[in-house]
Amino acid sequence: MKYYSTRNKNNIKTSCEAILSGISEEGGLFIPARETKDPLPRETYFDKGEKAPYAEIAVSVLSHYLTDYSPGQIREAVLRAYCPGKFGSSEIFPLADMGRFGFLDLTTGRTCAFKDAALSILAPLMEYAKVNTGNKYKTLILTATSGDTGKAAMEGFSSSSAADVLVFYPHNGVSELQKRQMLTGRSENTKAIAIRGNFDDVQNAVKRVFTDSAFNNLLSDRGIELSSANSINIGRLLPQIVYYFNAYATLLQKGKVSPGEKVNFCVPTGNFGDILAGYYAGELGLPLGKLICASNSNSVLTDFFKTGIYDRRREFVRTISPSMDILISSNLERLIFEIYSGDDKKVAQTMNSLIREGYYRVDPNNEVFKTFEASWASEQEALAAIKTVFNEYSYLIDTHTACGYDAYVKTAQRGKIEGYTVILSTASPFKFPSEVLYALCEKREVDEIVSLETLNELTGKSIPKPIENAVKLDKEKETVIKASEITDTILKFIEERGM
Ligand SMILES: *Cc1c(COP(=O)(O)O)cnc(C)c1O
């Protein structure tokens, strides 16, 4: 299968090349050019009344897309990523059924957020991509994080020979525990640095580095190549398709749906990566009802799906769901490509008008819109959702998943969905203990470590091992820089690492 850029279809890459480069030279994102529209055969995920193991579903889905990897490499990468012990549950991502809906628990990985699903396999995929393309460069991954990608990338590439990882996060823009995770227990080849500003400032600073040709030439002379572990990298998106099929197979096995019956997925959304993987799953033959795009007060996507107008000219709001505090959802560009039926010129124009004018408009009657519903939760509504879900279902959700639950209830009340809905549980509540505690008992405890223990006592739910570890270890001193210092900081890291 070939991959081309959303902004230039003549820029064609193999999957190995696309995964190694992350973003295309002209700033576009790589898209799989599916030559066949054949669905993934049902037997690959559900056969003779049994759900296939997660790893087998992963092999089937990835084999479909990564055609220039050998079957042995794909199997090896999958086994390295999804081996028992890396996920805190025998069922990699269990589904908690609540009747008409269920929570898909994507928080069982080493950093307790859904990003572990893709980032644990990106390192082996990059390693084999280098072998397959004869790439002799040393790879430096630059990643902007709103909190969860950072540590997941650091874990995924921990002591990996495939790449070194530099993570940038907004200063004061992530939770104490997210920060603690990034500043403890890191391996030599990974490091996290704070940038003054919000997530969009951080993401823009990192994006500028990728398109700074002088800087890239300088690195190239030293045998270094930049790559990305953000969801703009197609290697991040493809592994996420797997859990949509896995969830569907789980529902078949539980007898909650019959073969072919459509299921809705409700996805707490920020950069639009996770939900886009759901859209791709639908294209690959998953019986998909609606995709519900859940946002917080930064409701730019809710407005987009209602009106077709994407307008970032608004106040950035810092919320209790920081991983969704985003006004520029990078992966929406891939959906715009679908909306324009692959017209790369129009995509480039549209993305330029977002940069120049701060907004763009597409036709909301376009076919692609029919798959989506959208809704957003205020802070009060998100807190109320945490309390309701705990009181009614004895199930503890985090502040992001709370936006998902709120969006599901509102969408169902508006009569917009039929059938079963899977709500993606994107992070452990123990990553945001102060807010979750406040939601449950309206007591303000600012110390996150105290909150952690209180939350454990109050709910009887156990603190995940990786979080317990992050609390025990000594935290290293935070490095804080200005966005303008990013290239100097990268050079300094390169020196330190002797790259
Ligand atoms: C990253 C993240 C999101 C948003 O996912 P996108 O793929 O960026 O849309 C939602 N919830 C949590 C907990 C996250 O870490």
The ligand as a Tripos MOL2 file, in Angstrom:
@<TRIPOS>MOLECULE
LIG
   15    15     1     0     0
SMALL
NO_CHARGES

@<TRIPOS>ATOM
      1 C1         -4.5840   12.3760   23.9100 C.3       1 LIG1
      2 C2         -5.7850   12.2220   24.7370 C.ar      1 LIG1
      3 C3         -7.0660   12.5010   24.2310 C.ar      1 LIG1
      4 C4         -7.2760   13.0430   22.8440 C.3       1 LIG1
      5 O1         -6.9490   12.1050   21.8460 O.3       1 LIG1
      6 P1         -6.6980   12.5960   20.3420 P.3       1 LIG1
      7 O2         -6.2490   11.3840   19.6200 O.co2     1 LIG1
      8 O3         -5.6300   13.6420   20.4230 O.co2     1 LIG1
      9 O4         -7.9720   13.1440   19.8580 O.co2     1 LIG1
     10 C5         -8.1610   12.2580   25.0350 C.ar      1 LIG1
     11 N1         -8.0110   11.8030   26.3000 N.ar      1 LIG1
     12 C6         -6.8020   11.5420   26.8200 C.ar      1 LIG1
     13 C7         -6.7140   11.0620   28.2200 C.3       1 LIG1
     14 C8         -5.6510   11.7390   26.0670 C.ar      1 LIG1
     15 O5         -4.4550   11.4610   26.5930 O.3       1 LIG1
@<TRIPOS>BOND
     1     1     2 1
     2     2     3 ar
     3     2    14 ar
     4     3     4 1
     5     3    10 ar
     6     4     5 1
     7     5     6 1
     8     6     7 2
     9     6     8 1
    10     6     9 1
    11    10    11 ar
    12    11    12 ar
    13    12    13 1
    14    12    14 ar
    15    14    15 1
@<TRIPOS>SUBSTRUCTURE
     1 LIG1         1 GROUP 0 **** ****
